[in-house]
Amino acid sequence: MRRPLAKPSVFLVAVLALTAIWAVPSPARAISGNHPLAVVLCKFTDQQDEPHNVAYYEDMFSQSGAGKKGVFDYWKDVSYGNLDLTGTVVKGWYTADKTVAEFNVLNRASQIDVCASKADPDIAFEDFAGVVVLTNHTNLNGPLFGGGPPTQIGGKTYPALGRMAAEEDQALSGILHETGHSFGLDHSRKLSTSTSHYNDKYDVMSCFGCYVTPEHSYQGDGGPGLNAVMLEIAQWLPPNRVSTFDNNQCRQQTYTMAALNHPEAGGPLELRIPASVRIPNAADSSGQTTSTTTSDYYTVELRSKSGWDLGIPQDAFVLHLKGQDNISYWVDAADGMTAGKVYADAAQKAYVAVNSIDPTPASTGVVTLASCKINAKLAYSGPTSGDYHDPVTLTADLAVDPSAAPIPNARVNLSLGSQSCSDVTDVSGRASCQIVLDQVPGTYSVEASYAGNDVYNAQTSAKTFTINKRNTVVQYTGPSKVTNGSAVTFQAGLAEKDGDQIEGRTVSFTLGTGATAQTCSGKTDPAGVARCEISRVLQPAGQTAMRVAFAGDDFYVASAADATVEALKGKASVSYGGPSNIANDFPATFQATLTQEDRSIPLENRTVTFTVGSGSSAQKCSGTTDAGGHAKCTIPNVAQPATATGAGVQVAFAGDDFFLPAGASATVKLLYYTGRSYGLSAKVALLPPTVVSDTGEVSTAAKSANEKSAASVSLGIVSASAVSASVTTGAGTSTGMATTGDVTIGVPGLPVIRATNVRATSQSTCQAGPFTATATGTVTIGSLTVGGIVQPTTTVAPNTVIRVGTATITLNEQKPVPGSSAGLLVNAIHISAPGVADVVVSAARSDVHNCP
């Protein structure tokens, strides 16, 4: 079973370094055609193991292993089919006449001879291009070297035979390196350490630390391929796939190249730039340069991360200097140049810029060479207009002028007015970055600038850019119902169309239309919401228009939205304001106050109807409210039922388009009259009284006339003639009157009393506006004698008393009537004999009620 491969050891480093001691001559002719190898498998007297059979190594080196990615495939691939190892033979295992230790101390020529001579009987070495000795050493402790012809075997010199030796399990990259030496190929070097061998990571002939891959390899790590200089030295590059750039004058040219390991792709495989660079190529032990060479030119090649180059980090352009010493020097300062990478050697008029690499399927790349700085073309290709507060992507395209090859990985600055951003160009040469337009809408210059670098000239580009006002959307979000008379807060949202909310802008609200339209306005908060209050909604009930509007400003376009709001009728309240007393036949002015129920705000210009009484006697009038909500009206002539002492008043607001109906009720006092008059009244002892010409009790609110009379009357102790009495009412007055023509009174125990033309009058009046109540009484007596003695009657003062014994005669007796607004009882003559008799001549009483 094959043992695992170990990492290169210190011994391997030393051995590889020593290959420089065994000089490798540059090939005098092309390394092409059939170059079979004689492979000798060698073991030792003290180490007899045979790791693999002969067939294993045949597959590694000869055509029997074609397609298995061994030595045979490698050289056929990298030489573009020019180098053919067909005919390679493998012989062994042969036992050298040495122990391992003895073998290891031999010089290289002897090591080849000790092993190869054992195969001399079996191999005609003159028929082969090289001899390969593979030993059964382990742990990388065996030989690893190679060199070109001549080679001596068994005392015979073979002038065209190259040679190499390696452990049989050496990584394939080491074996390939040494077989390259056997074909006459020298080392490739790194420019920064040009006096040392190796260190060109892109070339198998520098394969210590080079980019190897474990894939696509017969044994261990394989690859990489050869650089263009090495292929050129081997004369494997087709002349028609090589182009030389003329850098004698300031010029530039863009090329599309094929990768070295993909010759099937179109384009040059190598580009050359003439350059005379002094390169140290040897140094003493102290590091001092002992010799130099001068370059012929730079080479530019494209390497694809595939096949034998799968170990390179990525597809890249690689630069080398081809020395006049026929050695290639990797320009490690350029490293592997990916898209956007540049290299400049101004002194040599060599400028290299990688424009693009297309890894699949073409395996091609675009590169621009110049002898002075490369002209670039920068074109602004982004939008030339946008809306305020919108994100906008500014874009510019950077390319070689005039080839239009993209310039990737270049920093491009883009500015629009006072705003700017930057981006690195992508593989297509496009730079894009985004800004949010936050400047005042208007016309600006949008500019793109590229500062250039060591290889490219700077460029700028500008166009006109228009920032448009941003469209807005306003949306009503307030209440869907409002009540008239109430304070209502309305709200709406303002936002950018398809964008964010807008803060700090004024939104106006219009509720209703025409003469009833009501407005308010508010500023939007951070959430884009504007609010305002209409302190008292007054709209016709029903669906009402609501319009919200933003007038626009320097940044935003105006917008508006319409909605409908249902206006509900508000509640009203009416309160009765008077009067509290009315009188038939007089005018009465009623008043009330109409307000909103909840806020006591007067309702102006509304009709209030007053209804006094009910049924057929109902009387109405209407008034219109003033600014204070006060309404009044007058019933010019109150006409309520005569029997009434009061009346109900209904106050009504019928409602309108804005407010619901409202009403109130009250009771008012109705002026009414009472009274009683009679001509005579006589009461003797315990007998009931006798009344003559008695009107009886009168009570009425209307005009009336009540009269009673008798021509003569005799009551035993009293006789009289022309006895009459009356009570009249109306026009605010109640009048009672009683008259007796001649009267004679004979009360036992008293002198006879005679009188003529006795009259008593009582009048009670309610004066309207303002109401005042008064009562007056008068008595007239034509003549009066008591016991024949004449009494004075010209003027009879109220309540004049004449005493006769225990009896009293009261003239013009006046008594107020309790319970009335005004009232008076007037007795013309009142004779009182206690226990005997009580006589009244001409009694009149009048009263008015409900007169404050």
DRENRO-738652 format. One record per residue (C-alpha): residue in three letters; x, y, z. Coordinates in steps of 0.02 Angstrom, whole numbers, padded with zeros to 5 digits, always signed. Layout:
<koldos>
alaXYZ ...
</koldos>
This chain:
<koldos>
met+00000+00000+00000 arg+00068+00169-00045 arg+00124+00274+00103 pro+00058+00454+00123 leu+00163+00594+00053 ala+00251+00705+00177 lys+00276+00891+00169 pro+00441+00951+00090 ser+00579+00939+00219 val+00732+01044+00254 phe+00826+00913+00158 leu+00713+00940+00008 val+00746+01126+00016 ala+00930+01096+00017 val+00921+00971-00125 leu+00815+01087-00232 ala+00937+01227-00201 leu+01081+01119-00256 thr+01005+01093-00427 ala+01076+01263-00468 ile+01250+01191-00439 trp+01223+01057-00572 ala+01204+01181-00715 val+01056+01164-00830 pro+01100+01227-01003 ser+00970+01322-01101 pro+00901+01217-01240 ala+00985+01245-01405 arg+00831+01190-01496 ala+00648+01173-01467 ile+00598+01044-01338 ser+00474+00962-01452 gly+00433+00795-01526 asn+00454+00624-01447 his+00556+00628-01286 pro+00540+00456-01206 leu+00611+00431-01033 ala+00699+00280-00960 val+00634+00258-00784 val+00742+00151-00669 leu+00670+00089-00504 cys+00811+00071-00378 lys+00823-00011-00208 phe+00969-00049-00093 thr+01056-00192-00011 asp+00984-00145+00158 gln+00817-00080+00095 gln+00730-00204-00018 asp+00548-00149-00011 glu+00460-00117-00175 pro+00320+00010-00141 his+00232-00017-00308 asn+00247-00130-00457 val+00316-00073-00623 ala+00142-00041-00694 tyr+00110+00095-00566 tyr+00258+00198-00627 glu+00220+00159-00808 asp+00052+00243-00780 met+00142+00391-00702 phe+00268+00419-00843 ser+00212+00332-01002 gln+00068+00332-01123 ser-00012+00188-01026 gly-00064+00317-00897 ala-00135+00442-01020 gly-00282+00533-00938 lys-00225+00491-00761 lys-00139+00660-00738 gly+00037+00598-00718 val+00202+00653-00794 phe+00148+00599-00968 asp-00011+00706-00964 tyr+00073+00856-00883 trp+00206+00884-01016 lys+00086+00851-01156 asp-00035+00977-01084 val+00085+01118-01042 ser+00180+01101-01207 tyr+00019+01115-01307 gly+00055+00939-01370 asn+00231+00981-01426 leu+00317+00865-01300 asp+00272+00680-01313 leu+00339+00551-01189 thr+00273+00405-01289 gly+00397+00261-01282 thr+00443+00292-01101 val+00493+00128-01014 val+00501+00082-00831 lys+00622-00052-00768 gly+00658-00121-00597 trp+00663-00148-00457 tyr+00854-00153-00467 thr+00965-00173-00315 ala+01109-00051-00313 asp+01272-00112-00241 lys+01254+00010-00098 thr+01167+00028+00065 val+01054+00177+00087 ala+01185+00267+00189 glu+01319+00234+00061 phe+01207+00294-00079 asn+01160+00454+00009 val+01340+00515+00020 leu+01372+00493-00165 asn+01372+00642-00281 arg+01229+00663-00401 ala+01316+00589-00553 ser+01365+00437-00453 gln+01190+00415-00384 ile+01124+00412-00563 asp+01262+00294-00618 val+01245+00173-00470 cys+01061+00143-00505 ala+01049+00167-00695 ser+01197+00053-00732 lys+01100-00091-00657 ala+00973-00069-00797 asp+01105-00050-00933 pro+01079-00226-00997 asp+00891-00193-01013 ile+00888-00015-01078 ala+00972+00063-01229 phe+00993+00237-01152 glu+01044+00315-01317 asp+00864+00291-01373 phe+00795+00402-01235 ala+00790+00587-01197 gly+00818+00564-01012 val+00847+00442-00873 val+00740+00448-00716 val+00801+00360-00559 leu+00666+00328-00429 thr+00729+00258-00263 asn+00632+00173-00127 his+00686+00303+00001 thr+00556+00353+00131 asn+00512+00510+00227 leu+00587+00622+00094 asn+00763+00569+00136 gly+00811+00521-00041 pro+00879+00616-00190 leu+00786+00753-00283 phe+00880+00838-00425 gly+00886+00852-00612 gly+00991+00917-00755 gly+01012+00919-00940 pro+01130+00813-01045 pro+01258+00741-01053 thr+01241+00596-00933 gln+01365+00457-00895 ile+01304+00280-00858 gly+01414+00128-00835 gly+01566+00221-00898 lys+01477+00279-01056 thr+01430+00457-01093 tyr+01262+00495-01174 pro+01273+00671-01247 ala+01083+00693-01274 leu+01024+00610-01115 gly+00957+00716-00973 arg+00937+00647-00799 met+00843+00664-00636 ala+00826+00569-00473 ala+00688+00569-00344 glu+00607+00464-00212 glu+00474+00358-00289 asp+00339+00440-00181 gln+00397+00618-00209 ala+00252+00738-00241 leu+00217+00750-00426 ser+00261+00935-00430 gly+00439+00892-00374 ile+00454+00755-00505 leu+00386+00873-00639 his+00510+01007-00587 glu+00657+00888-00603 thr+00598+00812-00768 gly+00590+00992-00831 his+00773+01008-00789 ser+00807+00846-00882 phe+00731+00927-01036 gly+00846+01077-01015 leu+00730+01200-00927 asp+00806+01317-00797 his+00728+01387-00639 ser+00607+01533-00641 arg+00641+01666-00509 lys+00552+01800-00412 leu+00607+01976-00458 ser+00620+02040-00279 thr+00741+01895-00237 ser+00815+01879-00411 thr+00983+01809-00354 ser+00895+01661-00274 his+00823+01515-00368 tyr+00640+01471-00357 asn+00499+01576-00279 asp+00402+01602-00440 lys+00239+01534-00373 tyr+00164+01520-00547 asp+00295+01404-00624 val+00334+01221-00595 met+00518+01260-00630 ser+00520+01363-00471 cys+00424+01237-00374 phe+00468+01264-00197 gly+00323+01361-00123 cys+00237+01369-00292 tyr+00049+01353-00315 val+00021+01164-00321 thr-00142+01069-00316 pro-00183+00895-00249 glu-00319+00881-00379 his-00297+00823-00558 ser-00131+00746-00505 tyr-00071+00566-00517 gln+00031+00572-00358 gly+00018+00702-00221 asp+00027+00885-00265 gly+00044+00927-00448 gly+00067+01081-00556 pro+00072+01222-00583 gly+00104+01250-00767 leu+00245+01348-00846 asn+00250+01536-00866 ala+00252+01616-01037 val+00440+01647-01036 met+00474+01464-01000 leu+00353+01413-01138 glu+00439+01535-01253 ile+00612+01465-01210 ala+00546+01291-01244 gln+00476+01361-01407 trp+00305+01295-01367 leu+00213+01461-01390 pro+00141+01477-01564 pro+00217+01636-01640 asn+00046+01693-01697 arg-00013+01691-01515 val+00122+01814-01459 ser+00104+02003-01478 thr+00230+02140-01441 phe+00165+02310-01386 asp+00254+02457-01464 asn+00294+02577-01324 asn+00406+02695-01422 gln+00276+02832-01414 cys+00131+02875-01300 arg-00004+02753-01348 gln-00116+02620-01276 gln-00197+02461-01337 thr-00324+02342-01265 tyr-00307+02155-01291 thr-00417+02005-01261 met-00303+01864-01208 ala-00323+01677-01188 ala-00265+01592-01029 leu-00100+01500-01050 asn-00183+01338-00997 his-00329+01365-01116 pro-00254+01385-01289 glu-00421+01336-01363 ala-00483+01510-01317 gly-00453+01650-01441 gly-00326+01788-01422 pro-00140+01805-01382 leu-00061+01689-01255 glu+00080+01812-01219 leu+00100+01999-01231 arg+00270+02081-01228 ile+00319+02257-01177 pro+00498+02302-01221 ala+00593+02345-01062 ser+00777+02355-01015 val+00774+02322-00829 arg+00938+02285-00740 ile+00914+02125-00639 pro+01040+02054-00513 asn+01054+01869-00550 ala+01193+01808-00436 ala+01260+01850-00264 asp+01397+01792-00149 ser+01373+01715+00021 ser+01356+01886+00099 gly+01216+01932-00018 gln+01318+02053-00124 thr+01272+02051-00308 thr+01404+01969-00412 ser+01321+01981-00582 thr+01171+02058-00668 thr+01072+02035-00823 thr+00958+02150-00920 ser+00780+02110-00968 asp+00722+02102-01147 tyr+00540+02136-01108 tyr+00396+02116-00990 thr+00280+01972-01027 val+00094+01975-00986 glu+00003+01810-00970 leu-00167+01754-00908 arg-00177+01605-00791 ser-00341+01513-00764 lys-00377+01427-00598 ser-00408+01260-00682 gly-00317+01103-00735 trp-00134+01104-00681 asp-00158+01284-00618 leu-00300+01239-00502 gly-00188+01282-00354 ile-00170+01466-00396 pro-00278+01579-00286 gln-00384+01644-00430 asp-00386+01683-00614 ala-00256+01817-00637 phe-00140+01906-00756 val+00043+01875-00712 leu+00194+01980-00762 his+00371+01916-00792 leu+00530+01992-00855 lys+00625+01889-00981 gly+00809+01910-00943 gln+00946+01906-01072 asp+01014+01763-00966 asn+00866+01662-01029 ile+00788+01659-00856 ser+00612+01717-00815 tyr+00585+01834-00669 trp+00413+01841-00592 val+00363+02022-00557 asp+00300+01985-00383 ala+00261+02168-00349 ala+00116+02145-00468 asp+00074+01974-00392 gly-00078+01895-00476 met-00170+02039-00558 thr-00358+02022-00549 ala-00485+02137-00630 gly-00447+02317-00583 lys-00265+02288-00536 val-00133+02395-00618 tyr+00055+02397-00635 ala+00164+02541-00689 asp+00347+02551-00733 ala+00353+02729-00796 ala+00539+02721-00826 gln+00514+02579-00950 lys+00354+02655-01020 ala+00262+02501-00966 tyr+00086+02520-00900 val-00027+02369-00873 ala-00210+02375-00822 val-00321+02223-00804 asn-00495+02261-00868 ser-00586+02096-00849 ile-00567+01909-00833 asp-00696+01788-00898 pro-00660+01622-00813 thr-00794+01518-00895 pro-00818+01458-01022 ala-00699+01565-01123 ser-00551+01576-01000 thr-00507+01744-01074 gly-00463+01912-01004 val-00451+02091-01062 val-00297+02194-01024 thr-00240+02365-01081 leu-00056+02403-01111 ala+00011+02579-01127 ser+00172+02673-01139 cys+00101+02820-01043 lys-00046+02841-00928 ile-00203+02763-01000 asn-00343+02876-01055 ala-00505+02835-00967 lys-00680+02883-01014 leu-00801+02920-00874 ala-00985+02937-00918 tyr-01124+02976-00796 ser-01258+02848-00839 gly-01379+02863-00695 pro-01548+02949-00685 thr-01560+03134-00720 ser-01713+03168-00616 gly-01791+03109-00455 asp-01917+03158-00325 tyr-01870+03243-00164 his-01836+03122-00022 asp-01826+02976-00142 pro-01674+02864-00142 val-01585+02882-00307 thr-01442+02777-00371 leu-01307+02881-00451 thr-01213+02781-00582 ala-01061+02808-00688 asp-00967+02696-00809 leu-00779+02699-00815 ala-00692+02623-00966 val-00534+02633-01068 asp-00545+02764-01205 pro-00574+02720-01343 ser-00579+02531-01324 ala-00721+02539-01196 ala-00641+02401-01095 pro-00709+02414-00918 ile-00603+02484-00778 pro-00654+02387-00623 asn-00606+02410-00441 ala-00584+02598-00463 arg-00653+02724-00341 val-00776+02842-00423 asn-00849+02990-00329 leu-01024+03046-00373 ser-01102+03208-00315 leu-01269+03294-00336 gly-01273+03470-00272 ser-01213+03463-00092 gln-01236+03274-00079 ser-01107+03146-00127 cys-01063+02963-00116 ser-00936+02847-00192 asp-00917+02670-00251 val-00788+02554-00323 thr-00825+02503-00501 asp-00883+02325-00529 val-00822+02204-00660 ser-00915+02301-00794 gly-00834+02465-00742 arg-00993+02530-00663 ala-00996+02624-00500 ser-01162+02648-00414 cys-01206+02724-00247 gln-01365+02785-00171 ile-01414+02949-00093 val-01580+03010-00028 leu-01628+03172-00112 asp-01640+03297+00030 gln-01608+03461-00060 val-01735+03590-00113 pro-01813+03534-00277 gly-01736+03620-00426 thr-01599+03598-00556 tyr-01427+03535-00504 ser-01270+03467-00581 val-01236+03283-00554 glu-01052+03245-00571 ala-00943+03091-00577 ser-00756+03101-00547 tyr-00615+02978-00552 ala-00450+03030-00475 gly-00345+02913-00581 asn-00194+02817-00517 asp-00019+02767-00573 val-00091+02694-00733 tyr-00250+02791-00774 asn-00278+02975-00805 ala-00411+03063-00702 gln-00582+03094-00778 thr-00742+03189-00739 ser-00916+03189-00811 ala-01069+03296-00775 lys-01252+03308-00821 thr-01400+03411-00768 phe-01510+03334-00635 thr-01684+03390-00587 ile-01752+03361-00413 asn-01940+03361-00424 lys-02058+03402-00285 arg-02117+03242-00206 asn-02297+03190-00226 thr-02395+03179-00067 val-02548+03089-00004 val-02664+03161+00126 gln-02793+03050+00208 tyr-02934+03096+00326 thr-02927+02988+00483 gly-03043+03085+00598 pro-03215+03044+00668 ser-03350+02985+00549 lys-03489+03065+00651 val-03500+03235+00733 thr-03636+03315+00837 asn-03688+03492+00805 gly-03645+03611+00943 ser-03500+03503+01003 ala-03314+03535+00997 val-03235+03406+00881 thr-03053+03367+00848 phe-03019+03315+00670 gln-02862+03229+00607 ala-02779+03177+00446 gly-02618+03093+00394 leu-02493+03168+00273 ala-02364+03057+00190 glu-02253+03048+00041 lys-02330+02948-00099 asp-02261+02774-00073 gly-02151+02843+00063 asp-02132+02907+00239 gln-02242+03018+00345 ile-02212+03205+00331 glu-02185+03308+00487 gly-02207+03494+00516 arg-02327+03533+00373 thr-02494+03622+00387 val-02651+03527+00339 ser-02815+03620+00323 phe-02985+03546+00361 thr-03148+03608+00284 leu-03309+03537+00354 gly-03461+03571+00248 thr-03480+03682+00096 gly-03543+03853+00051 ala-03608+03969+00185 thr-03600+03835+00321 ala-03420+03782+00287 gln-03309+03778+00441 thr-03120+03770+00438 cys-02971+03738+00549 ser-02790+03685+00521 gly-02650+03595+00610 lys-02468+03546+00587 thr-02415+03365+00565 asp-02323+03281+00707 pro-02177+03158+00686 ala-02302+03025+00638 gly-02368+03136+00499 val-02534+03166+00588 ala-02613+03339+00591 arg-02751+03383+00714 cys-02861+03534+00738 glu-03022+03576+00830 ile-03182+03656+00772 ser-03246+03722+00936 arg-03429+03713+00886 val-03487+03609+00741 leu-03636+03682+00649 gln-03682+03584+00494 pro-03847+03530+00417 ala-03887+03357+00482 gly-03840+03215+00368 gln-03689+03173+00262 thr-03572+03321+00259 ala-03419+03347+00152 met-03249+03346+00234 arg-03101+03405+00132 val-02923+03393+00196 ala-02788+03481+00099 phe-02601+03510+00100 ala-02557+03665+00003 gly-02383+03605-00046 asp-02217+03693-00017 asp-02042+03702-00088 phe-02020+03515-00063 tyr-02189+03435-00086 val-02330+03439-00212 ala-02500+03491-00147 ser-02629+03355-00115 ala-02806+03343-00052 ala-02932+03211-00006 asp-03120+03211+00014 ala-03220+03115+00141 thr-03394+03121+00213 val-03441+03147+00393 glu-03614+03121+00463 ala-03675+03273+00556 leu-03797+03231+00696 lys-03922+03356+00764 gly-03870+03428+00929 lys-03979+03435+01082 ala-04061+03599+01125 ser-04134+03663+01286 val-04270+03796+01307 ser-04310+03884+01469 tyr-04466+03988+01501 gly-04430+04167+01548 gly-04600+04239+01593 pro-04720+04313+01628 ser-04786+04227+01783 asn-04953+04320+01781 ile-05069+04361+01638 ala-05240+04441+01626 asn-05381+04419+01506 asp-05413+04565+01392 phe-05236+04624+01415 pro-05083+04591+01306 ala-04954+04469+01374 thr-04774+04463+01314 phe-04693+04292+01333 gln-04509+04256+01328 ala-04391+04106+01333 thr-04207+04065+01308 leu-04148+03933+01183 thr-03976+03857+01209 gln-03876+03700+01174 glu-03917+03574+01305 asp-03741+03529+01359 arg-03649+03693+01341 ser-03780+03829+01370 ile-03726+03916+01212 pro-03866+04025+01144 leu-03948+03969+00984 glu-03979+04120+00877 asn-04108+04151+00742 arg-04218+04004+00790 thr-04407+04012+00807 val-04483+03979+00977 thr-04672+03956+00992 phe-04772+03993+01148 thr-04942+03912+01177 val-05051+03978+01318 gly-05194+03872+01376 ser-05260+03721+01288 gly-05398+03659+01180 ser-05512+03786+01101 ser-05448+03923+01213 ala-05265+03897+01167 gln-05176+04052+01109 lys-05008+04055+01019 cys-04870+04172+00968 ser-04692+04147+00905 gly-04528+04238+00923 thr-04354+04226+00846 thr-04203+04207+00958 asp-04076+04344+00964 ala-03888+04328+00989 gly-03916+04281+01168 gly-04041+04145+01122 his-04185+04250+01188 ala-04353+04243+01101 lys-04510+04339+01144 cys-04682+04369+01074 thr-04843+04451+01128 ile-05021+04388+01134 pro-05109+04555+01109 asn-05268+04507+01202 val-05268+04364+01323 ala-05430+04267+01315 gln-05430+04121+01433 pro-05585+04039+01509 ala-05678+04143+01635 thr-05673+04005+01762 ala-05484+03987+01752 thr-05369+04053+01883 gly-05211+04002+01790 ala-05149+03939+01621 gly-05019+03819+01558 val-04886+03887+01443 gln-04797+03771+01322 val-04633+03836+01248 ala-04573+03741+01095 phe-04424+03742+00977 ala-04475+03632+00831 gly-04297+03589+00786 asp-04210+03624+00622 asp-04071+03554+00512 phe-03947+03576+00652 phe-04034+03542+00818 leu-04164+03425+00886 pro-04332+03492+00951 ala-04339+03555+01129 gly-04477+03616+01241 ala-04523+03677+01412 ser-04686+03705+01507 ala-04741+03826+01641 thr-04899+03878+01730 val-04945+04061+01739 lys-05069+04141+01853 leu-05224+04214+01771 leu-05298+04372+01842 tyr-05474+04337+01906 tyr-05606+04438+01999 thr-05719+04402+02145 gly-05850+04503+02238 arg-06023+04510+02321 ser-06149+04648+02347 tyr-06321+04653+02432 gly-06444+04788+02482 leu-06495+04728+02655 ser-06446+04595+02779 ala-06538+04568+02941 lys-06511+04442+03077 val-06619+04438+03234 ala-06562+04340+03386 leu-06535+04162+03341 leu-06627+04166+03177 pro-06530+04145+03017 pro-06492+04306+02923 thr-06603+04373+02786 val-06516+04450+02635 val-06605+04557+02506 ser-06545+04597+02329 asp-06392+04483+02349 thr-06278+04457+02198 gly-06206+04307+02279 glu-06024+04263+02265 val-05952+04313+02097 ser-05788+04234+02033 thr-05731+04257+01855 ala-05579+04296+01748 ala-05683+04381+01618 lys-05793+04532+01599 ser-05957+04512+01688 ala-06104+04609+01764 asn-06209+04539+01905 glu-06357+04641+01970 lys-06497+04614+02097 ser-06637+04736+02148 ala-06800+04747+02244 ala-06928+04889+02242 ser-06968+04871+02426 val-06938+04750+02564 ser-06996+04724+02743 leu-06899+04612+02860 gly-06990+04644+03024 ile-06861+04756+03104 val-06808+04830+02936 ser-06908+04902+02794 ala-06834+04981+02638 ser-06868+05033+02461 ala-06768+05038+02300 val-06645+04906+02356 ser-06515+04854+02226 ala-06341+04774+02217 ser-06213+04737+02079 val-06040+04662+02046 thr-05953+04703+01882 thr-05785+04634+01824 gly-05664+04661+01680 ala-05525+04774+01619 gly-05428+04736+01775 thr-05562+04794+01896 ser-05692+04714+02007 thr-05826+04835+02068 gly-05957+04800+02197 met-06103+04922+02228 ala-06259+04918+02339 thr-06394+05051+02351 thr-06544+05074+02465 gly-06669+05217+02435 asp-06758+05236+02605 val-06729+05124+02753 thr-06804+05115+02927 ile-06727+05006+03061 gly-06810+04968+03227 val-06704+04859+03333 pro-06777+04819+03504 gly-06691+04919+03637 leu-06624+05047+03514 pro-06693+05211+03448 val-06765+05203+03274 ile-06638+05233+03140 arg-06691+05309+02975 ala-06581+05341+02820 thr-06604+05392+02639 asn-06503+05361+02481 val-06377+05244+02558 arg-06241+05183+02438 ala-06085+05077+02464 thr-05953+05056+02329 ser-05799+04939+02331 gln-05676+04939+02186 ser-05520+04826+02171 thr-05402+04854+02025 cys-05253+04760+01953 gln-05149+04881+01851 ala-05051+04786+01718 gly-04872+04828+01664 pro-04809+04825+01795 phe-04940+04738+01895 thr-05002+04834+02045 ala-05160+04795+02146 thr-05266+04923+02239 ala-05435+04926+02323 thr-05543+05077+02368 gly-05713+05100+02447 thr-05839+05242+02464 val-06005+05269+02554 thr-06134+05403+02526 ile-06287+05432+02640 gly-06418+05560+02595 ser-06479+05579+02774 leu-06466+05487+02939 thr-06566+05507+03101 val-06548+05407+03258 gly-06693+05422+03376 gly-06743+05575+03279 ile-06577+05656+03298 val-06496+05702+03133 gln-06322+05634+03107 pro-06194+05719+02995 thr-06171+05626+02828 thr-06090+05750+02714 thr-05925+05663+02734 val-05923+05497+02813 ala-05750+05438+02858 pro-05716+05254+02850 asn-05764+05156+03002 thr-05859+05297+03089 val-05939+05224+03246 ile-06093+05290+03339 arg-06124+05204+03506 val-06295+05184+03577 gly-06286+05092+03738 thr-06208+04925+03706 ala-06248+04936+03523 thr-06139+05013+03387 ile-06184+05098+03226 thr-06035+05093+03107 leu-06041+05206+02955 asn-05930+05172+02803 glu-05865+05012+02878 gln-05715+04951+02772 lys-05627+04784+02791 pro-05489+04713+02678 val-05522+04544+02600 pro-05392+04416+02653 gly-05317+04299+02518 ser-05336+04422+02377 ser-05211+04527+02283 ala-05322+04674+02328 gly-05499+04675+02400 leu-05614+04777+02510 leu-05781+04747+02599 val-05881+04908+02618 asn-06037+04914+02728 ala-06127+05081+02716 ile-06218+05059+02886 his-06184+04916+03005 ile-06291+04907+03162 ser-06236+04781+03289 ala-06333+04745+03449 pro-06249+04597+03527 gly-06366+04456+03563 val-06512+04552+03488 ala-06489+04593+03304 asp-06361+04628+03169 val-06413+04734+03019 val-06311+04789+02866 val-06377+04919+02745 ser-06294+04925+02571 ala-06144+04802+02576 ala-06018+04796+02430 arg-05862+04687+02414 ser-05736+04678+02269 asp-05576+04571+02252 val-05439+04543+02120 his-05329+04388+02123 asn-05164+04340+02043 cys-05105+04515+02028 pro-04935+04522+02107 
</koldos>
